Amino acid sequence: MNPLIQMTADEVNHLIYAYLRDSGFEHTAFTLRTEGQLDRSHLFNRHIPRGELVELLSKSLLYVEVETHWRGDTMVTECKAPFSLLRRHECSSEGIGAETNGYSDEYEQSRSNGIDNVQKRKAEPLVLEEPRVEKRAKRSAEPEASDDYFSLPSVSKKKDSKSDSSVDMDRASQPAVNTPSAEIVKKAKTKKAPGPGDDTTPLDAILSLTGHAAEVFVCAWNPKAPELLATGSKDATVRIWNMPNPPDNLSEFSRSPLNPPVILKHLPNSDQRDITSLDWNPDGTLLATGSYDSILRVWTAPGEHYMSHPQHQGPIFATRFSKSGRWLLSASLDGTACVWDVSEKKLYMQFRCHAECCLDVDWLDDSTFASCGADRLIHIMQLGNPSPIKTFDGHTNEVNQIKFNPSRTRLASCSDDQTARIWNITNLFRKPEPDSIPGLGTTTKPDSVITLKGHSDSIGSIGWCPAPSNSGHEIMATTSFDGTARLWDATTGECLRAISDHKRAAYTLTFSPEGKFLATGSGDGWLYIYNVATKERVWSWYAGHDKPGIYEIDWQQKGGINRIAMCLESRAVGVVDVTRVPALMAYM
C-alpha cells in the first residue's frame, strides 16, 4: 500500500525553483535548474502558483501548532509564544515579551555551534546548497500567499468543557509572530475588487489589454510613435499594441485598440521563456528585446525581424540603445556586456567585465557606458578598450541597477546590501595636472560617493526625477523588497520621505516625464502615485486579488497624451488615461 502522503526531492527542487524565480533571483534559479536537471523532470512544465512554497510552509506551521498544543483531549489555549520554521517552540503565557520568546535557548545554542544543524543535514536524503542569508531575506517582508492566508482549512479541535475559548487555528498560518484578531481575519477574507482607490475616477479611465498567456514583466512606450506600446511576458512573446489616441471630449474615455497586437514570437529552444528587457531606439524604429533564452533580438516597429544573435551564454537582463541609436548594449548572466553595431547588424565588442553575472548597463555618452554585477562592482567602460577606465566599489552585495542622472554628472546604484549610492563622475575624464608628483596623487578633487541608508531589505529599483526640487537639488527615488519607497535629496543624501503604503515588496517605480509625480508598483497589487513636491499620495489603483503583482510601470506624456502602462502578474497590461483621473489632473 502506497503512503497517503508522498514528498520527493524533485518536488522540493521545483518548489524552491519557483520561489527563486518569483523572488527575482533569476541567476540562482538558473543554477538550480542546471545542477538539478529540472528540465528533464516531468514536473518542469507544471504550473506552480505564485507563493506556493510559503503557503505550504505556513500550513505546516499550523499543523505543528496543533500537534504541540494538543494535550490528551484538550488544547492549550493560554500559549502566546510564536512559532518559527527554524526554532524549537516552547510554550509561554507571557507572549512575545517573555525572556525565552517562545524558543529554547539550549536548542539555539546548539544551532549556533553548528552541531544540530550539521547532524540533521547529514541525515537528510536531499542536500541543497542554501541561498545566501540576504537572498532568503529578500522576500521576508512579503508573504507570497494570497489574502486567504488567514483562512486555511480548519483543523478539528475540542473546546474545554469549562471554557468557551479555543485555540486560534489561523494564528500559525501567517508568517508574522502576532495572532491576527478576528477583525483582521475578516478583512483578509474580503476580496477587494480591482479598480481605482477613490470614488471619483471612472472605471473606464483604465484599460485592460489581454492576450498574454503568462505574467507580463516589461513594457515600453515608443518615444516617437505615441500610439505604440511594447510589452514582454513570460509566455515568450512581445506584443506591440496600437493604442488609439485619447478622445478630445473629456466626457468620453479611451478606447481599446481596434486591431489585435503584433505578436513577436521568440520561440526559444528551451523552457526558459521569459522576456526580460525591452528598449526602443531613439527614433522609435527599432525595438531590442532580451530573453531568458540568451538570444538578443531586434525588431522593426511594424514587428518585422531585424536581427538576432546567440552571442551570450546566459539569460540577457538588460538591453540599451545609445542616444544616437548607433550602438546597442546588452547585459547577461554570463558576466559580459556586448556592444552591437546596429546598422551593420553585428557584434562590435564583448566586454568580459564581471566575475559574476552582469545585471544592468547604462550609457553615459555614445562611447562610454557603465555596467554593474553580482560581483558588487560598477565599471565604466569605453568602446575599444577591454579594461574599465574606472571601477567603483563599496557595495557589499549584488548591484541590481544603475542609472546616470539627466545631466550625466552622477551615477546612482542600488544593491542587495540595502543601500543606494550616488557616485560623482565629474572627474571621470579629467587628466592629472602636469605638475603633479608621481606617487603623491594630484590636486584633482577625488571622486565622492553618497550612501543612502534606510531600507531594511534589498533595493531593486532606482530613478532620477526629471525636475529638480525647489532648492535646486536633484531628487532620486528607490523601491525595496522591504515594501517601502523613499525619496532622497541626491545632493545631501537626506531622506525626504519614507513611503510605507505597500504591504508587500515594492518592485518598480517611475517618475512622470515632467517630474510632478512618482508612481510605485508592488506585489500587493497597488499602484500608488505621489506628488513629488508635497510628498503626499494623490491617487491609487488596485490590480485585484488574484495574481495582484505590478512588475513594471512606464509613463508616457506627449502632447495631449498622458498615459501610464503597467505590467501585471494577472497576464494583462493596464493602461491608465491620466487625463481622465480628476485627482491627478488637479495638479496639471
N, C-alpha and C positions, 0 to 999 in steps of 0.2 A: 504493500500500500504506500503510495507516494505521500509525503508530508503535505499538509494543507498549506503550510507557509514555506515558500522557497525563495531564496535570495542568492543570486550568483554574482561572482566578481564582475562579469560582463555588464550586468545591470547597474552595479555600483559605478563602474567606469563611465557608463553613459550618463548617469545622473550627474556625476561630477563634471563631465564634459559639457553638459547642457548648462550647468550652473556657471562654469567659467565663461562660456560664450555670452550668457545673459548678463554677466557682470562686466563684460567688455575686455576680458583677458584673452584676446584672440591668439596671441603667440603661445601662451601657456596651454590653451586648449589645443592648438595645433600640435604641440609637443606630445600631449597626452594621446591625441588621436593617432599620431605616428607610432609612438613607442607601444601603445596598447593595441595597435592594429584594429582600431574600432571600425574602420570602413569595411572590414571583412566579416563583421558580425551581422546577423540577421536583424539586429535591433537598430542598426545605424540610421535607417531612414524612418524609424518610428518617431512620431511627434511626441515630444516631452513638453508638457505645459510649462510655461514660464514660472519659476519659483517652486517647481515640484520637489526638489531636494529639501528646501527649507520647510515646506509644508509637511513632508513625511517625517522629518526630524521633530517638528512640533507635535505631530500626533504621537510619536514615540515618547516624548516627554509627558504627554497626557497619560499614556499607559503606565509610565514609571511612577507618576504621582499616585495613581490608583493603587498600584502594586505596593508602594511604600506606605500608604496611609490606611490600607485595609488591615484591620486587626480583628481577626475572628469573624464575627458577624456585624461589626460596626466600622465606621470610618472615623479617622482622626480629623476633627474639624477645626481645632484651635491652632494648627501649624500655620505660621505666617512666613516661613523661610522660603526663598525662591528655589527653583530647580534649574540646573545647568547641564548642558551636554557633556562638559568636561570635568565636572566636580561632583564628588560624592555628597549626597544630600543628608543633612541632619536636621531633624525637626526642631523647631524653636517657636515658642509662642510670643517672642519679643520682636518678631518682624525683621526687617532689613537692618535695623539699627543694632541688632544684637551683636555681641562681640564675635561670635563664631560666624555670623552672617549666613547660617544655614549650611556651612561646609565644614568638613573635617580637616582640622589643622594637620593631623598626622598624615592624612591622605595627601594634602597639599605639599607637605614636606617631602614625602616620598616622590611625588611628581617632580618637585624642584630638583631633587637629587638625580632624577632620571631613571630610578630603579624600576618603579611601577610601569612607567611608560615604555621602557625598553623591553621588559619582560612580556608585556601584553603584545607588543608589536611582533616579537619573535614567534608568538603563538598563533598569530593571525595568518590565514591562508593567502590573503590578498595584501600585498605591501605596495603602497603607492607613495611616491615622494610628495610630501605635503607642500602646498604652495607656501610662499613666504608669509610671515605673520601679517605684514602690511597688505598683502593681497587678499588674505581671508577677511581682513577687516574692512575691505573696500565696500562691502555691502552690509556691514554691521548695523548701519543706521537705517537700513531699508529692508524690512521683511518682504520677501518676494511673493508671499501668498496673497490671495485676494482679500477683500474686506470681510469675507466669510471666515476669516482666520479665527474669529471668536465663536463660530457656530459649527464646530466639528461634531461628528456624530456622538451622541451622548453615550455614556457607559452606564450600565445598570448599577445602581447603588442603593443601599438601605439607609433609612433615616433612624437616628437614635430615637427609641420609643419615648424618651423623656425630653426630647427636644425636637423642634421643627426645623432645625438648621441642618444643612448638609454641605458637604464639601463642594466648592465651586469647580465643576469639572472643566470649565473653559479656561481656568487660570493658567494651566501649564501649556495651553496651545499657543500662547503668544510669546515672542522672544524676550519681551521686557520682563523685569522681575516683579512688577506690581500686578496684583489681581485686578482685572477690569471690573468696574462697577456694573450694575445691571443697566445703567443708563448708557454706558459705553458699548456694552454688548448689543443693546437695542439699536443704537445708531449704526454699529458695524453691519448689522443685518439689513439695514435700509439702504437700498442702492439708489444713488443719485443719478438722475437722467442726464445724458450728455447735453451740453449747451452752455450758453453764457452764464456767468456767475451773478449777473444783475437782472433786473426786471425790465430794463429799458431797451436792451439790444434785441432786435427781431431775430428769430431763429434763422431767417433767410439770409442774414448777413454772413453766414458761414456756409461754404460749400463743402461737401464731402465727395472726393473723387475716388471711386472704387475701381478695382481691376487687378491690382497686385494680388498675388496668391500667397504672400507672406509679409512679415513685418517690413515697413518702409524705413530705411536708415538714413538716406541722404537726399537733399533736394537743392536746386539752384535755379533762380530766375535768369533768363537770358539778359545780358547787360544792354543789348541794343534792340532786341525784339521783345517788348514787354509782355507780349501775349504768350511767349513760350516758357514753360516750366518743365524742368527735367527732374525726375525722381528715380531713385535706385532702391532696390529691395533685396531681401533675402531670397527671392524667387529667381535670381539670376537674370533679371531683366531691368533695363532702364526704359522709362516711358517719357515721351515728350508730349506734353499736353498743350493744346492750342486754346488758350483761355480767352473768351470774349472780353472786350473792354467793358468796364462797369458802365451802366446806363447813366446818361446825364440827369435824368429825372430822379431826384432823391427819394421819391415815393416808390421807385422800382428797385429791384435787387439784382445782384449779379446772377447771370445765367450760367448753367453748366455748359461745358464745351459741346458744340454742335456735332463734332466728329470724334470718333474714338482716338485715343492717343497713338502715336507712332511707337511701336514696341521694338526695342533694340535687344535682341536675344544674344546672351553671351555664350550659351551652350558650352559650359565647362566640361572637361573630361572627367571630373571628379564630383563628389557631392559637396565640395566647398564652393558654395554658390553665391555668397553674399556680395553685393555691390558695396564697396567701402568708401568710394570717393567720386565726386563729380566736380568738374570745373570747366566753365565756358572760357574760350579765348576772348580777349578784349573787344573784338568786333562782332562777337556773337555768332560766328560762322562755324566754329568747331566746338565739340564737346569731348573732353577727355574723361575716361572712366577707369577706375581701378577696381579690381575684384579680388576675392579671396583665392581665385584660381591662378594668380600670379601673372596674368597676361594684361599688359597695357593695351587699351583700345582708344581710338579716336574716331569720332563720327561727325558727319556734317549736320547742320541744323535741321535739314529735312529728314535726317535719320539714315543716311547712306553711310556705309563703312568707308572710312578714310585710311586708316592704318591700324595695325596691331603688331605686337611683338612679345615673345615669351622670354625676354632677357632676364627678368627677375626670377629668383629661385624660391620665392616665398610670397605670401599674400602682399598686395600693394595697399598701403594705408593712406597715401596722400598723392594727389596729382595737382600741379600748379603751373599755369601758363605764366610766362614772364609778361611784363607790362606791354612790351612791343608785340607779343604774340609769336616771336621768332622761336623761342625755346619753350620746352615743356619739361617740368620736373616731376619725378616720381620717387616715392619713398617706400621701402619694402622691409618685410620681416627678415630678409636675408642680410640686413645690415648695410645695404648700399642705397645710394641715391643716384638716379640716372638722369642725364640731361639729353633731351631728344631734339634733333633739328626738325622742326615741324614741316617746313616746305620740302625738305629732302626725304622726309618720312623715314629717318634712320637714327640710330643711336649716335650721339656726338661723343659722350664720355660717361663712364660709370665710375662713381666715386665710392671707394670702399672705406668709408669714413667712421663706421661704428663697429665696435666689437660685438655688440648685440643688435637687436632689430632697430631699424630707423623708423621712428614713429611719425615724424612730421617734418615738413620743409616749408620755407617761405623765401620769396625773392626780396633782396634789398634793392638791387637795380638789375639791369639787363645782363650783367656779367657776374654778379655776386649773389650768393644765396646762403641761408642758414639751414642747418639740419640738427635734429635732436634725436636722442635714442634711449633705449633701455640701459645703456651703459652710463647714464647720468650726465652725459656731456652734451654741449652745444658747440657745433663747429661752424665757422664762417669759411665758405669755400669760394674760390674763383674759377671761372671757366679756364681750362688749360693747365690748371695747377692741381695735381692729385692730392696735395697736402693742405691741411687747413691753414689759412692765413691768421686765424685767431681761434682759440678754444676757450670757452667759458666753462669753468667747473665750480661747484659749490652745492648743487643739488645732491641729496643723499639717497635718491631713489630715481626711478624711471622718469624721464622728462616727457610728458604726454603731448604738449602742444607749444608752439612758438608763434609769435606774431610781431612784425615790425609795426611801430606806430605810424600814423599817416605821414609825418614829416621825415620818416626814415632816420631818426636820430637815436632811437632806443628800441630795444628788443625785449619783449615780455615772454616769460616762460612759466609753465605750471607743471607740477610734479606730483608723484605719489608720496613725496615726503611731506605733503600737507602745506607746502608753501608755493607762492608765486614769486618770481623775481623779475626785476626790471634792470636791464643791462644798458649802460651808456656806451654807445658805439660812435660817438662824435670823433673820437681819436683813432678810429679804425685804420684810416689810410694816412694818418699824419706821419711824416718821416722824422727820424731823430734830428735834433738840431746839430749843425756841423761842429759846434764847439763842445759837444758832449764828450765825456771821457769814457772810453770803453770799460765796461765792468762796473761803472758807477751809476749807470742809468742816464736819463735825460731830464730836462726840465719840463717835458711834456706832462700834463696832468694825467695821472694813472686812470685806467678805466674804473668806474664806480658801479656798484650794484645796490639796489634797494630790495630788501627781502620783506615780503608781505606775509605776515603770520596772523593766524586767527582761526583758520579752518581746522577741523578735527579729523578729517579724512582726506583721501586723495582728491586732488583738484584736476578735473578733466577738461575744463573749457575756460578760455580767456577771451577777452575782447576789448578793443580800444573804442572809446566814444568818439565819433567823428567831430564833435564840437567840444571845445574846452569849457571848463567851469567859469563861473563869474569872476573867479580870482585869476583866470588865465592859465590855470594848471590843467594838464590833461587828466582825464578820468579813465580808469580801467575797471573792468568787472571780471569776476571769477565765479564759477559754479563748482560745487563739490559733491562727492558722494556722501558727505555728512548731511545733505538735504538743504544746505543753505547757499545763498548767493551773497556776494559782497561787492560793494562799490568802493573804489580806492582813489585817493589823490595820488596820481602817478609821480608827482614831483616830491612830495614829502613822505609818501608811504602810509599816510593816515587812512584808516578805515572810515569811510564816510557813512556807511550804513551796512549793517549785517541783517540780511533778509532771511527770515526763518519760516516763511509761509508754507513751503513744501513739506510734505510728510514722508517722502522717500528721496532717494538720490536725485539731485539736480543734474541733468545730463547736458543741457545745452543753453546757450544764451545768444542774443544778438541785439545790437542797438538799431533803432530806426535810422535810416540813412542821414537824416538831418540832425540826429543826436538828441532828440527830445525824450525818447522813450527807451527803456531797457525791457526786453522780453526774455523770460526764462521758461524752460520746459523740464518736466520731471517724470519719474516713474510713477508718480501718484496720479497722473493724468491731467494735471492742471497746467494751463498756460497763464502766467501772471505777467502783467505789463505795469511798469513803474514809471512815474515821471522823474526824469533824471535830476531836474532842478530841485524839486521838493523831496525827492527820495521816497515818495508815498506810492502805494499801489493804487492804480486808477481803473484797472479792468482785469477780468479773468474769464477763462473759458475752460470747461471740463470735457475731456475726451470720452468719458463713460467708464463704467465699472469693469467691463470685460476687456482685457488686454489694454490697459489705460496709458501705457508709456508714450511720452513725446520725446523722440530721439534727436530731431534737428529742426531748426527754425531758420527761415530766410525771409527777410523783409524787403519788399520792393516799393520804391517810391519814385515815380517818373511821370512828370506832367500831372495830370489829374488822377493818375492811378496810384493807389496806396493799398497794398495787399501784403498779407503775411501767409507764407506757406509753412505747413507743419508736417513732419514725417511721423506717422503714428504706428504704434505696435499693433493696432487693430487691422492693419493691412490697407488702411485708407490714407489719403492725403487730405488734410484740412486746409482750406483757403479762406482767410478772414478778409472781408472787404472793410478796411478801416474806415472808409468814408461813410459807412452805414452804422458805425458804432458811436453813439452820442457821447459816451464818456471820454472817448479819445478825440473826437472832433472838437470838443470844448477847448482843447489846448492848441488847435490849429489856427 
